[in-house]
Amino acid sequence: MPILEQYPHTDDIHPIDIVETLAEHNDWDFDRIGHDQIAMAMEGSWRTYSLTLAWAPADETLRLICTFEMEPPEAALPGLYEALNRANDLCWAGAFSFWQEQKLMVYRYGLVLAGGASAGPEQIDRMLMAAVLNCERFYPAFQLVSWAGRAPAEAMDVAIAEAYGRA
């Protein structure tokens, strides 16, 4: 049964319940941490990404954090931060940051559902896919800046662009 048939009306369904159903449907590894939070792993071409989604009722926001480990040399950090700025200019939904203390590259996105709005499975699935696709797209550029000493502008040229049409 398609995932959409399981949730014909999502108004009364908790957003984390929808995420859990999507994870089960797609056979992703996940752990329901609590009523308002879930963690999962999604396999990409470059690596496995850790995703955490949390519902924040105080500001009515579904928060997504997608991370992967990265330990760039200290000398590469200025170039990496410039590459992050360049990547963020190309991301319309969500943004990257580097958490140096934890050695994590982080992609964050918040879906505001103020005024009692609800998120549907398609919307949440799009959030998850956008996080992984953006990490996949910019991972090579971050690696080139960090380990190959490439200039951020040059490294960003290898960022995988969105494909349109068919081959």
Order of alpha helices (4+ residues) and beta strands (2+ residues): alpha-alpha-beta-beta-beta-beta-alpha-beta-beta-alpha-alpha
